[in-house]
Amino acid sequence: MYQATMAIYEALSKRDGLKVFTEERGSTSNVWLGFRVKNGPSYTIRFISKDDDNDVAVRVIALTRVEEEKVPVILPVINELNVKYRFVKFTLDKDNDINVEYDYPVSCSNPGESAEEIMIRFVQIIDESYPSLMRAMWA
């Protein structure tokens, strides 16, 4: 496991009530936690390292899937969310999945120190944003 993901795992494991998991896939090491949107689906926040640098990718992959005919309706909502929230970026990938992303800077001295704050912000932002996404898709 790379040093940044190990530091994140150690930091998050200290918090009571969190189930924190690790995983190595190919050339990456991951720390992940599961959450549930209020009145919505479950999702996973992943902290992903590809080397021993501190530039960790934080991702929620496939928060929800968008039907092809709803793409023109959902893109303006994604853009609005990206303006509203500066700590995460919402994206629509080629499979029409909405992903939520954040990247640690390489110069971050200790990713473990901010992992809990980033995790909390992800959960808050997703809880606040999910209803807007659903209203757009079901309107």
N, C-alpha and C positions, 0 to 999 in steps of 0.2 A: 504494500500500500504506500502511495506517495505521501510525503511528509505533510503537505497541506491538508489532504483528506484525513490523515491521522489526527492532526491538530483539531480539525472540525469535529471529528468523531468524539475525541476526548472531551471537548468543550460541551457538546450537546448531551453527551451521556451523563454529565454531572447534574443535569436538570431533572428533577423528579417528574414523573408522569410521562416522559417521552420514551418511546421505543425507537431506538436508533439502530440502523442496520448498515453493514458494509458489504461491498461486493466488488470483485475485480472482474472486468470484462475486457478481454483483449489487452490493449495497451492503456486502459483507463482504470482508475480506482474511484469508487463511488461511496458516498455516505448518503443514506436516504431515510426519509420519514414519511409516514402516511397521514393524511388529513382528510376531512370531509367538509365540503361546502355546506353552509347552513341551508337546509332544504334542497340539497343537490348531491352530486356524485362525490365519490372519493377521488383523491389525487395524490401524487407522490412528488415531494420536493427532493431533487437530487443535487448534491454537491459533487461535481465531476472534475477530476484532475487527470491530465495526460502526461505530466512529468513532475519533477520535483520543484518547479517554480510555484509561486503563490497565485498564479492566475487561474483561479477556480471558476468553472462555469456552474451557475445555479440554474436549474431548469425544472419546470413543470411541463411535461410533454403530454399533449393530447388532453388538455383540460376539458375540452368538448370538441365534437366534430360538427362541421357546418355543411349542410346540404348545398350542392352546387348552385341551386337557384337562389339561395340565401346569401351567397358571397357578396353581391353588390350591396346588400342591406347591412351586412356585418362589418364590412371594411371601414365605413365611416365611424362606427362605434369603436372599433379597435384603434383608429386614429385618435379619437377623443380620449380614450383611456391612456394612450401613450403621451398625450399632452398633460393629462391630469396627474399621472403618477411618474415621478422622476426616478424612482428606484428600480422599476421593472419595465420591461418592454414586452408588449403583447405582439405576437406574430401569427400569421396564418400560413401554414406550410403547404407544400404541393399536394398533400393528402387531405387538405381542408381541415386540418386540426389546428385549434388555437393553442399556442404554446405561450408560456410565460418565462421570461429570461432575465438574467442578471449576470454580469461578469465582474469578478474581482479584478482590480488592477494588479499588474505584475509587481508593482512596488509595495503592495500591501505587506507589512512586516509580519503579521500573524493572522491568517484567515480565521483561526479558531476564536479570536477575540470578538469578531463581529458576526459569527455564524448564528448566534441566537437572535440577534437583532434582525438579521436578514430573513431568517425563518419566520419571525413574528410579523415582519412587514409583508412577506409573501402571503401569509394567511389572512391578514387584515385586508390587503389589496384585493385578493381573490374573493373574499367574502363580500366586499363592497362592489366589486365589478361584475360578478356573476349574474346578478339580476338584470343588469343592463344588457348583457350579452343575450340572455334568454328572452327578454322583451323584444329585442331586435329580431331574433330568430323565429319567434312565435307570433309576431305581429302580422 
